Amino acid sequence: MLSRVFEFFIIGPIHSCHPLTEPSMKFAIALYSPAHAASSRRALLFAQAVLCGGHDIVRLFFYQDGVHSTSANVVTPQDELDVPALWRDFVSDNRLDGVVCIAAGLRRGVLNQEEAERYSRPAANLPAPWDLSGLGQLHDAVQAADRLICFGGP
């Protein structure tokens, strides 16, 4: 029941922020689902609500199919939200640490320039603000955060 209430709460756009007066929390957010999945949109709305509430995001970690949300080559149909562009703008505008798992990215063809050259691929598709790094970055984020919130996955 709580998840349905929570889901209802964050479906609409956030128009105004009302930061809490109590101490803020630090969140690490992991996204496991692709850009076209509903959980990717929910993760973005949750992240917006975290900052709007005066809390901090230690790191956004894109893992498994979540790495597709960081690719510059995703083409979204005109009648759908461009979730990868929304994620990119959110991370850039808020100067957040957006990390893409290197193993998941390589497996799914999401490469920065360095990895594209290393594996002799014709192009890179992981632009700024994303960092390609290892799973240890998720571990570090969990250690620094008060809460790890995961979206998607098996």
Buried (B, 14 or more C-beta within 10 A) or exposed (E): EEEEEEEEEBEEEEEEEEEEEEEBBBBBBBBBBBBBBEBBBBBBBBBBBBBBBBBBBBBBBBBBBBBBBBBBEBEBEEEEBBBBBBBBEBBEEBEBBBBBBBEBBBEBBBBBBEBBEEEEBEEBBBEEBBBBBEBEBBEBBBEEBEEBBBBBEE
